[in-house]
């Protein structure tokens, strides 16, 4: 079974890659590995070495620390078995597409959409 840190780092790699609109193939090319290895990193099946994580961070234009943000919260939620929002929300392609689309909307319209979503969620 994969270690929670490896799974979390993999999710953060996938999250950043999706947010930038980069494919696994493109990231693999930038890092100098095969895309299958990126797949294994993103699922937590394979651990990412420190030097490889450095290269991935450079290719995705983030600090290495980005990949560890939220780790304590994920570990605590997993330990407590919290219900509600899934731990892998940001690892869900549909959710990431929604976030990307949301930020493509002009700010004034985005604010109105946000308020509408808030009202609708209060009704549900």
Steps between C-alpha positions, in 0.01 A plus 500: 500500500629846414614732777272798567785744424563340160129514417474864613806609300362318195165675535673836522705424187180408314316804637770745387538328163126525435484861615768592250335293227809284457478137387683215668699461180614863502599487867689177440688659209594804709627276780668248272299189586219292346140609552424165667730606782299820544186284523660292773609812689152652477332190644759461774598160365862618471683735733649815355866549585613839628689582181207395281259706713732796452484452122121462507464815710715688250297370205172596672637836619439446873713467811567144620303583816185531284479121482479468879240769564191357670671174592426526872134575434467206260668265746283621788178474300595151388577397858170643625299362208332835438198506273400783270735628233715216364872518574572462130278787387792679335606171343166468323532602134145634487560719805826631355331575167231687692761706688687580178176604328391706800817708492464552124179696565538880532525605866168684528309208346701252705395676822132478401539132414663440838208669681251292299684179592502603866123565496432170323713305748311657792171384348616141449 
